[in-house]
């Protein structure tokens, strides 16, 4: 699972420690809210055991990134559309790092935290030849055979190598 930074990862893990990890709405929203420390400091007092009291949050003055994360978290939590797909695709509005954070939150909301943690991906684009390569690493979870429940994805790796063959 991708995090904006190491601080995001540790803040998120700490924030969800006593939460219901099967609540995909809550997990996706918490993932977004913990991505920015300033935002998290404004919101964390309004996180209850199993809900987020958005009506009590006072953002005051925050950056565009904070507001985007906050709005996207509300979208994940309430199934609203404050952040549109066209906004997400706009590279002038949403940075690559922010895009990756939002896509990871979408995976958490759609697949659940456990499966989202098992997804890793890489992309390579060759602008000159207009070619692209997408790789996705995932581990299927099987409770019968106890596969995928012990963070095995971290032990598997793949590499990308670039070169060309001479004729």
Secondary structure, DSSP 8 states (H G I E B T S, - for coil): ---SSHHHHHHHHHHTTTS-TT-HHHHHHHHHHTTSHHHHHHHGGGB-SS-B-GGG----S--HHHHHHHHHHHHHHH---SS-HHHHH-TTTS-HHHHHHHHHHHHHHHH-HHHHHT-EEEEEEETTTTEEEEEEE----BTTTTBSSS-GGGG------------
